[in-house]
């Protein structure tokens, strides 16, 4: 993703709002870049994005012990 700009979002239900334009966000668990058009998983509660459903579940389990 060289030359791309990281976006800043507000994660809502069922959509997100773009606060600062960009091409991608970072996965809160893996740090991997997620293109906005591929962003399907996020937490409204924690306001963070995830690269996959598995990573979203991992984070949920970590924060809901």
N, C-alpha and C positions, 0 to 999 in steps of 0.2 A: 504494500500500500504506500510505496514511496511517493511523496509529493501530494499526498491527500491530507485533508484537514479533519481533525477530530471534532465531532459535533457535541453540543450540550443539549440534553433533553430533559423534559419533565415527564416522568412515566405515569400515565393515568390508566383508567379502565374504560374502554378497551383499547384506547389509543395513546400515543405519546405526542407531546407538543415540542416542536423544535425551538429552543431558546437561542441557540447560536448555530448557524448553518455549518454543515460539514458533510463529509462523505461516510463517516463511520463512528461507532462508539466502541469502547473496550469492554470485553467480558470482565465482570467483577471477580470471577474465579480464576480464569486462565490467563487473563491479560491479552487474549487474542483480539485483533480488530474484527468488528462485525459491520459489514456494509449496511447502511440504513435500510436498503431494500430487502435485506435478508434478516432483519431484526424481528424475531418472533417471540422471544422470551425475556421478561423483565419482572422486577418486583416493584409494585407501587409502594409498599411499606418501606423498603430499603432504598428505593430510588436508584436501582442499578440494573444493568443489562447482563444477559447470559448468552453464550454462544450455542447452547443446546438445552434441551429439556433435562438431560442428565445432570448438567452443571447447575441448572436452576434448582433441581431437587437436592443436590449435594449442599448447596448454600442454605436452602430452607432447613435441612436437617441440622446444619451447624448453628443456625440462629434460633431454633425452636426446641432446645433441649429441655 
